[in-house]
Amino acid sequence: MDIITDTAADTTIKGITLEPTAALKVADFLANTDDIDEETYLRLGVRGGGCSGYQYQLALDHMQDGDHLFESEGQKVIVHDSALPYVAGSRIVWKETLISSGFDIENPNATAACGCGSSFRVDPDAQGCSEPEGPSSADEVYL
């Protein structure tokens, strides 16, 4: 696991890493997407919802207040401070099968995940994490 110096807070924390194929896919998306600039990066976020409590969100975005910036395999990944406790130390991978392909998140903080891999649960006692509260949790976005 890579430990990365977080440029936003100047502290050492568990970073977000990309496996090489995932990094190539991010570079491809950046190169082939209109209306982006050199300061557009991959954002890893979390929102309440899904069968296990939380869902991952990936987007192309710019740095905002409260963001942490990590670099892995030549690509930059943004995570907001509110999402970091849920995904710190995660690895973003690219998976391809005969019927599907896409990014997958290998999250050491997840204590459970749904069968499709798009939602996860964390220990509510983990530092900075909280258990989702009923149906309204789908509206909570931790980008």
C-alpha positions as CSV (number, residue, x, y, z in Angstrom):
1,M,0.0,0.0,0.0
2,D,1.4,3.4,-1.0
3,I,1.5,6.1,1.7
4,I,1.3,9.4,-0.1
5,T,2.0,12.9,1.3
6,D,-1.4,14.7,0.9
7,T,-0.8,18.0,-0.8
8,A,-3.9,19.7,0.6
9,A,-3.1,19.1,4.3
10,D,0.7,18.4,4.2
11,T,0.3,15.3,6.2
12,T,1.0,11.6,5.5
13,I,-2.1,9.6,5.0
14,K,-3.1,6.4,3.1
15,G,-3.5,7.5,-0.5
16,I,-5.6,6.4,-3.4
17,T,-3.7,4.4,-6.0
18,L,-4.5,3.3,-9.6
19,E,-3.3,0.0,-11.1
20,P,-1.5,0.6,-14.4
21,T,-4.4,-0.4,-16.7
22,A,-6.8,1.9,-14.7
23,A,-4.4,4.7,-15.1
24,L,-4.3,4.2,-18.9
25,K,-8.1,4.2,-19.0
26,V,-8.2,7.5,-17.1
27,A,-5.6,9.0,-19.5
28,D,-7.8,7.8,-22.4
29,F,-10.9,9.4,-20.9
30,L,-9.1,12.7,-20.3
31,A,-7.7,12.7,-23.8
32,N,-11.0,12.0,-25.5
33,T,-13.4,14.1,-23.5
34,D,-14.4,17.6,-24.7
35,D,-14.3,20.7,-22.5
36,I,-11.6,19.6,-20.1
37,D,-8.3,21.3,-19.3
38,E,-4.9,20.4,-17.7
39,E,-6.4,20.8,-14.2
40,T,-9.2,18.1,-14.7
41,Y,-8.6,15.0,-12.7
42,L,-10.4,11.8,-11.7
43,R,-12.5,12.3,-8.6
44,L,-13.4,9.4,-6.3
45,G,-16.5,10.2,-4.2
46,V,-19.0,8.4,-2.0
47,R,-22.7,8.8,-1.6
48,G,-25.3,7.2,0.6
49,G,-27.3,4.5,-1.0
50,G,-27.1,1.0,-2.6
51,C,-27.9,-2.2,-1.0
52,S,-24.8,-2.0,1.4
53,G,-25.1,1.6,2.5
54,Y,-22.7,3.6,0.4
55,Q,-21.9,3.9,-3.3
56,Y,-18.8,4.9,-5.1
57,Q,-18.8,7.8,-7.6
58,L,-16.2,8.5,-10.2
59,A,-16.1,11.7,-12.2
60,L,-13.8,14.0,-14.1
61,D,-13.5,17.2,-12.0
62,H,-11.4,20.2,-10.8
63,M,-9.9,20.7,-7.4
64,Q,-12.2,22.3,-4.8
65,D,-11.9,23.5,-1.2
66,G,-11.4,20.5,1.1
67,D,-10.0,18.3,-1.6
68,H,-7.0,16.0,-1.3
69,L,-4.9,15.4,-4.4
70,F,-3.1,12.0,-4.9
71,E,-0.9,11.0,-7.8
72,S,-0.5,7.4,-8.9
73,E,0.8,5.9,-12.2
74,G,1.1,9.4,-13.7
75,Q,-2.6,10.3,-13.0
76,K,-4.0,12.5,-10.3
77,V,-7.0,11.5,-8.2
78,I,-9.1,13.9,-6.1
79,V,-10.9,12.9,-2.9
80,H,-12.9,15.4,-0.8
81,D,-12.1,15.5,2.9
82,S,-15.6,14.2,3.8
83,A,-15.1,11.1,1.6
84,L,-11.6,10.3,2.6
85,P,-12.4,8.3,5.8
86,Y,-14.5,5.9,3.6
87,V,-11.9,5.3,0.9
88,A,-8.4,6.0,2.3
89,G,-6.0,3.4,1.1
90,S,-8.2,2.3,-1.8
91,R,-6.9,1.0,-5.1
92,I,-8.8,1.8,-8.4
93,V,-8.5,-1.1,-10.9
94,W,-9.9,-1.7,-14.4
95,K,-11.7,-5.0,-14.9
96,E,-12.7,-6.6,-18.2
97,T,-14.8,-9.7,-18.7
98,L,-16.6,-11.1,-21.7
99,I,-19.8,-9.2,-20.8
100,S,-18.6,-6.0,-19.1
101,S,-15.7,-3.7,-18.3
102,G,-15.2,-0.8,-15.9
103,F,-13.5,0.6,-12.9
104,D,-13.6,-1.3,-9.6
105,I,-12.6,0.0,-6.2
106,E,-10.6,-2.3,-3.9
107,N,-11.4,-0.6,-0.5
108,P,-9.6,-1.8,2.6
109,N,-12.2,0.1,4.7
110,A,-15.2,-1.8,3.3
111,T,-16.6,-4.4,5.8
112,A,-19.2,-5.7,3.3
113,A,-20.1,-5.1,-0.4
114,C,-23.0,-6.0,-2.6
115,G,-22.6,-8.7,-5.3
116,C,-22.3,-6.2,-8.1
117,G,-19.5,-4.3,-6.3
118,S,-21.1,-0.9,-6.7
119,S,-22.0,-0.4,-3.0
120,F,-20.2,-1.1,0.3
121,R,-20.5,-0.8,4.0
122,V,-17.9,0.5,6.5
123,D,-17.5,0.0,10.2
124,P,-19.4,3.0,11.8
125,D,-16.8,3.1,14.6
126,A,-14.0,3.8,12.1
127,Q,-12.4,7.2,12.4
128,G,-14.5,9.8,10.5
129,C,-17.2,7.3,9.3
130,S,-20.8,7.2,10.3
131,E,-23.6,4.7,9.6
132,P,-26.2,5.8,7.0
133,E,-29.5,7.0,8.4
134,G,-32.5,5.6,6.5
135,P,-33.8,6.6,3.1
136,S,-32.4,10.1,3.3
137,S,-28.8,8.8,3.1
138,A,-29.1,8.5,-0.7
139,D,-29.2,12.3,-0.8
140,E,-25.9,12.6,1.1
141,V,-23.0,13.0,-1.3
142,Y,-19.3,12.9,-0.1
143,L,-17.4,14.2,-3.0
